[in-house]
Amino acid sequence: AVGFQDVGEFTHFLESFLLKLKNHEFEVTSESIDLLLKSNDHLKIMISNLKRDFNAKTPDEALALELQSY
């Protein structure tokens, strides 16, 4: 994600969420799985947009905040 600030920031939040999950800081629930699936969908969209245009911006502050606050 070097050079792609939106992707880098979003994946940082996702990585933190995954580490919390790995370290059993919260239980796996349908909500946490839904959040993972939404994050995966968002990453697919971000990558697809970047394939078309290296300057594409696809921020999703609400999803990033949801990952942060979980």
ZADO-529295 format. One record per residue (C-alpha): residue in one letter; residue number from 0; x, y, z. Coordinates in Angstrom, 3 decimals. Layout:
REM residues N
<atom r="A" k="NUM" xx="X" yy="Y" zz="Z"/>
...
This chain:
REM residues 70
<atom r="A" k="0" xx="0.000" yy="0.000" zz="0.000"/>
<atom r="V" k="1" xx="3.070" yy="2.247" zz="-0.201"/>
<atom r="G" k="2" xx="2.078" yy="5.429" zz="-1.992"/>
<atom r="F" k="3" xx="-1.635" yy="4.759" zz="-1.650"/>
<atom r="Q" k="4" xx="-2.557" yy="6.705" zz="1.449"/>
<atom r="D" k="5" xx="-6.246" yy="5.690" zz="1.606"/>
<atom r="V" k="6" xx="-5.403" yy="1.995" zz="1.344"/>
<atom r="G" k="7" xx="-2.579" yy="2.310" zz="3.860"/>
<atom r="E" k="8" xx="-4.731" yy="4.068" zz="6.435"/>
<atom r="F" k="9" xx="-7.643" yy="1.682" zz="6.027"/>
<atom r="T" k="10" xx="-5.476" yy="-1.438" zz="6.206"/>
<atom r="H" k="11" xx="-3.843" yy="-0.059" zz="9.358"/>
<atom r="F" k="12" xx="-7.257" yy="0.046" zz="11.060"/>
<atom r="L" k="13" xx="-8.082" yy="-3.409" zz="9.708"/>
<atom r="E" k="14" xx="-4.767" yy="-4.806" zz="10.930"/>
<atom r="S" k="15" xx="-5.392" yy="-3.434" zz="14.424"/>
<atom r="F" k="16" xx="-8.851" yy="-5.027" zz="14.417"/>
<atom r="L" k="17" xx="-7.402" yy="-8.373" zz="13.294"/>
<atom r="L" k="18" xx="-4.720" yy="-8.262" zz="15.996"/>
<atom r="K" k="19" xx="-7.357" yy="-7.650" zz="18.655"/>
<atom r="L" k="20" xx="-9.308" yy="-10.592" zz="17.284"/>
<atom r="K" k="21" xx="-6.192" yy="-12.778" zz="17.251"/>
<atom r="N" k="22" xx="-5.346" yy="-11.792" zz="20.839"/>
<atom r="H" k="23" xx="-8.873" yy="-12.642" zz="21.996"/>
<atom r="E" k="24" xx="-9.568" yy="-9.070" zz="23.114"/>
<atom r="F" k="25" xx="-13.173" yy="-9.672" zz="22.056"/>
<atom r="E" k="26" xx="-15.260" yy="-12.637" zz="21.018"/>
<atom r="V" k="27" xx="-15.979" yy="-13.584" zz="17.458"/>
<atom r="T" k="28" xx="-19.573" yy="-12.584" zz="16.867"/>
<atom r="S" k="29" xx="-21.810" yy="-12.145" zz="13.866"/>
<atom r="E" k="30" xx="-21.111" yy="-8.394" zz="14.159"/>
<atom r="S" k="31" xx="-17.341" yy="-8.833" zz="14.023"/>
<atom r="I" k="32" xx="-17.660" yy="-11.201" zz="11.065"/>
<atom r="D" k="33" xx="-19.946" yy="-8.706" zz="9.299"/>
<atom r="L" k="34" xx="-17.338" yy="-6.011" zz="9.887"/>
<atom r="L" k="35" xx="-14.628" yy="-8.225" zz="8.390"/>
<atom r="L" k="36" xx="-16.776" yy="-8.926" zz="5.343"/>
<atom r="K" k="37" xx="-17.574" yy="-5.226" zz="4.874"/>
<atom r="S" k="38" xx="-13.872" yy="-4.437" zz="5.169"/>
<atom r="N" k="39" xx="-13.023" yy="-7.067" zz="2.571"/>
<atom r="D" k="40" xx="-15.620" yy="-5.630" zz="0.189"/>
<atom r="H" k="41" xx="-14.272" yy="-2.127" zz="0.730"/>
<atom r="L" k="42" xx="-10.693" yy="-3.241" zz="0.035"/>
<atom r="K" k="43" xx="-11.829" yy="-4.883" zz="-3.208"/>
<atom r="I" k="44" xx="-13.470" yy="-1.627" zz="-4.276"/>
<atom r="M" k="45" xx="-10.392" yy="0.401" zz="-3.334"/>
<atom r="I" k="46" xx="-8.079" yy="-1.870" zz="-5.328"/>
<atom r="S" k="47" xx="-10.435" yy="-1.936" zz="-8.297"/>
<atom r="N" k="48" xx="-10.608" yy="1.865" zz="-8.320"/>
<atom r="L" k="49" xx="-6.817" yy="2.126" zz="-8.114"/>
<atom r="K" k="50" xx="-6.427" yy="-0.246" zz="-11.050"/>
<atom r="R" k="51" xx="-8.425" yy="2.214" zz="-13.146"/>
<atom r="D" k="52" xx="-6.839" yy="5.355" zz="-11.710"/>
<atom r="F" k="53" xx="-3.774" yy="5.496" zz="-9.439"/>
<atom r="N" k="54" xx="-5.104" yy="8.748" zz="-7.982"/>
<atom r="A" k="55" xx="-8.512" yy="7.332" zz="-7.063"/>
<atom r="K" k="56" xx="-9.798" yy="8.099" zz="-3.583"/>
<atom r="T" k="57" xx="-12.192" yy="5.690" zz="-1.908"/>
<atom r="P" k="58" xx="-12.327" yy="6.736" zz="1.725"/>
<atom r="D" k="59" xx="-14.885" yy="5.253" zz="4.087"/>
<atom r="E" k="60" xx="-14.489" yy="7.081" zz="7.360"/>
<atom r="A" k="61" xx="-17.537" yy="5.365" zz="8.870"/>
<atom r="L" k="62" xx="-16.110" yy="1.897" zz="8.276"/>
<atom r="A" k="63" xx="-12.657" yy="2.928" zz="9.511"/>
<atom r="L" k="64" xx="-14.231" yy="4.371" zz="12.651"/>
<atom r="E" k="65" xx="-16.218" yy="1.191" zz="13.151"/>
<atom r="L" k="66" xx="-12.993" yy="-0.841" zz="12.986"/>
<atom r="Q" k="67" xx="-11.269" yy="1.529" zz="15.413"/>
<atom r="S" k="68" xx="-14.029" yy="1.555" zz="17.964"/>
<atom r="Y" k="69" xx="-14.870" yy="-2.149" zz="17.966"/>
